[in-house]
Amino acid sequence: MTSWQEFQRQAPELAEAARRLMDAYKHKVLATLRKDGSPRVSGTEVDRRNGELWLGSMAGAVKALDLRRDPRMAIHVTSAFNDDPATWEGDLKLAGRAIEITDPRERAAAGQPGDDSHLFRVELSEVVWTRAEGDELVITAWHADKGEREFRRK
């Protein structure tokens, strides 16, 4: 697992594409695990500050309770796909763990003072950007253990 800053250092071009897509599309989809192990998807927003990736949540939200119980999560960012694949910027998937920050000093340093909401720091294990180039599907993947690789499919 690694910070956003370390991911940027290891895969700068992929990190730039990820940043661009995350900035262009405010609302993302967060996948968490329910108590029984089944998946739950929720809307969320993501922020990058101080070299870290952050998730927030209203106090008591089920996604926050899911992450407290099991920090494994995934985030999906998708760009608009119309009838013309040439206009599709692709989609982005990030996976890892969300660690709740409860210490008041850490919360304040992260820009979220008080305790009326949840704050999670994301530790990344995987980032994947899928897009079309001409007649090929291009998948650029970074894994914390394997580094960056690119796959092309027709």
N, C-alpha and C positions, 0 to 999 in steps of 0.2 A: 504494500500500500504506500502511496506517495502523495505529497501535496500538489496543488496546482502548479506552484513554482517549479518543483522538481520535474513534473511532467513537461512544462514549457522548456526546461533546459534539455531534456532528453529528446523531445520531438517538437522543435520550434515551429515548423510549417504546419503540422497538424494542430498544434495548440492555437496558432493564429486562425486557422479555419474554424476551429471549435469556438474561439472567442467571438468571431464574426457572426456565426450562426446563433450563438447564445444571446448576443446583443441585439440581433435583428428580430428575434422572436421571444418576446417577454415571457410568455406562458409556456411552461414545459410540463411533461408528464412524468411523475415520480412513481416508480413501482416499489412496493414494500411487501413484506410477508406478514400475513395475519397470524394470529395465535395458532391456528390449525395448519399453518404452512401454505395455505393457498395464497395466490397473489392478490394484491390490492393496487389499483392505480388511482392517483390523485393529481389534481392540478397543483403546480408549485411554481415558485420563482427562485432563481439562483443568483447569487451575487459572488463576485470575486473581489477580495480585499486582502491586502497584506500577504500576497502570495498563496492564499488559500481560497477554496471554493466553499461557499456557505449556503445552507438551507435554513429557512425559518418557518415557523408554524404558529398558529394561534394556540393558546394554552388549551390542553386537553384534546387537541385534534387527533383523530384515529391514526393518521399517518405518523404523528409524533410518538404515539403510544406503540405503534408497530416498530418504529426505529429504536425506541428504548429497549424493547424486548429482544429484537434481532436487528443489528445495525446494517445488515446487507440491503443494498438498494441499487436501483438503476434509474437513470434519467434519460428521457427521450426528447430530442428537439427535432422537429420536422419543419422543413420549409414548404412553402406553398407549391403544390404540383398542379399545374393546369393541364390542358391537353397537349402542350408542347414540352416534351422532356428536356429540350435544350434550355428551358428557363428554370429548371429544377436545380436548386443549390445543393440538394442532397439532404440526408438526415444524419443526425449525430446521436450516438448512444454513449453514455458514460456509466460505469459501474464501479462499485466499491463499497465502502462502509461510511455511515454517517454517525459521527461521535457527538453526543450531546455535550454542550458546554454549559455548565451550571455555576461555575465560579464567577462571582460578581465582577472581579477585576478582569478576567478573561473576556467576559461578555462586554464590558465597557470598552476594552481595547479593540474588540471586534465590531464596535459600533452598535451594540444592542444592550444597553444598560437595562436594569430592572429585571423582574422575573414574571412578567405578565404574558410571556410567550416562550416558545422553545427556540433554541439556536443549535444547529448542528454543523460541525466542520466535516467536509467530505474528504475522505482518504481514497484516492483513486487506485483502482487495480486495472482498469481497461477503458480505452476511448476508441470508438470506431466511427469513421466518417464514410458514408456510402453515397455515391453520386454517379451520374452518367457523364461519360465523355465520348461523344460520337455514338458509335454503336456498342460501346463497352460499358459495363457496370464496373466502377472502380471502388475498391474497398481499401481504405487506409486504416490500419489497426495498430494501436500501441497497447502493449501489455506490460505491467510493472516488471514481470519476470523475463520477458522475451524481447522487449524493445519494440521498434516500429517495423511493420511489414506492409507491403501493398500487394493486393490481388486484383486481377483483371479477369472479367468474364464476358463472353459474347452471348 
